[in-house]
Amino acid sequence: MFRHRAPDLNAATPRYSLAARLLALGEILDNHKYVENGLCILASDSGFIVTGFVPVAKGMDVTLLQQTREITPAMIASALEAYNQSER
């Protein structure tokens, strides 16, 4: 039997609350144009692993392409810093 310890979400970017990191994750996903349906977000020791669909234009047609992306703590911190700068 395999057992997996749940990742410590506070270890990656301890300066920010989990709610702030999730808001930053949402901003990153919006910037990468992920659609809402079929989105899978997994917490990992190195941040988040996201699998979802992104619209891709092929000529006059638009199709959905499945993408998997690792969202690192550095990406989260960068998004939070950008958000904090825009609030000033």
C-alpha positions as semicolon CSV with decimal commas, in nm:
position;residue;x (nm);y (nm);z (nm)
1;M;0,000;0,000;0,000
2;F;0,126;0,346;-0,087
3;R;0,080;0,637;0,143
4;H;0,137;0,992;0,044
5;R;0,186;1,272;0,288
6;A;-0,015;1,579;0,196
7;P;0,210;1,865;0,083
8;D;0,273;2,146;0,328
9;L;0,120;2,440;0,144
10;N;0,274;2,684;0,391
11;A;0,630;2,564;0,333
12;A;0,652;2,684;-0,027
13;T;0,563;3,051;0,023
14;P;0,520;3,109;0,396
15;R;0,491;3,488;0,362
16;Y;0,145;3,463;0,209
17;S;-0,178;3,308;0,331
18;L;-0,330;3,017;0,147
19;A;-0,619;3,238;0,035
20;A;-0,375;3,489;-0,120
21;R;-0,185;3,211;-0,297
22;L;-0,507;3,068;-0,438
23;L;-0,609;3,412;-0,566
24;A;-0,268;3,443;-0,732
25;L;-0,312;3,096;-0,882
26;G;-0,646;3,205;-1,026
27;E;-0,482;3,512;-1,179
28;I;-0,209;3,298;-1,336
29;L;-0,467;3,057;-1,479
30;D;-0,667;3,348;-1,621
31;N;-0,351;3,485;-1,784
32;H;-0,285;3,146;-1,946
33;K;-0,649;3,140;-2,072
34;Y;-0,754;2,816;-1,899
35;V;-1,128;2,751;-1,929
36;E;-1,325;2,685;-1,610
37;N;-1,469;2,345;-1,701
38;G;-1,245;2,044;-1,661
39;L;-0,982;2,219;-1,452
40;C;-0,783;2,000;-1,212
41;I;-0,557;2,165;-0,953
42;L;-0,331;1,949;-0,740
43;A;-0,116;2,079;-0,456
44;S;0,237;1,944;-0,463
45;D;0,555;1,999;-0,264
46;S;0,674;2,231;-0,541
47;G;0,357;2,443;-0,572
48;F;0,058;2,340;-0,782
49;I;0,011;2,114;-1,081
50;V;-0,270;2,229;-1,309
51;T;-0,432;2,033;-1,590
52;G;-0,701;2,194;-1,799
53;F;-0,812;2,309;-2,140
54;V;-0,688;2,614;-2,327
55;P;-0,861;2,746;-2,642
56;V;-0,636;2,738;-2,949
57;A;-0,720;2,906;-3,279
58;K;-0,663;2,696;-3,592
59;G;-0,751;2,919;-3,882
60;M;-1,115;3,012;-3,842
61;D;-1,180;2,732;-3,591
62;V;-1,116;2,731;-3,218
63;T;-1,042;2,403;-3,046
64;L;-0,953;2,312;-2,690
65;L;-0,607;2,179;-2,615
66;Q;-0,534;2,002;-2,287
67;Q;-0,232;2,144;-2,105
68;T;-0,056;2,053;-1,784
69;R;0,154;2,316;-1,615
70;E;0,348;2,337;-1,291
71;I;0,286;2,659;-1,102
72;T;0,589;2,716;-0,884
73;P;0,610;2,916;-0,562
74;A;0,820;3,172;-0,752
75;M;0,535;3,220;-1,001
76;I;0,286;3,261;-0,716
77;A;0,513;3,509;-0,536
78;S;0,562;3,706;-0,858
79;A;0,186;3,727;-0,916
80;L;0,132;3,839;-0,557
81;E;0,403;4,104;-0,585
82;A;0,247;4,234;-0,908
83;Y;-0,093;4,245;-0,738
84;N;0,051;4,429;-0,438
85;Q;0,220;4,682;-0,671
86;S;-0,107;4,747;-0,855
87;E;-0,288;4,811;-0,524
88;R;-0,053;5,099;-0,435
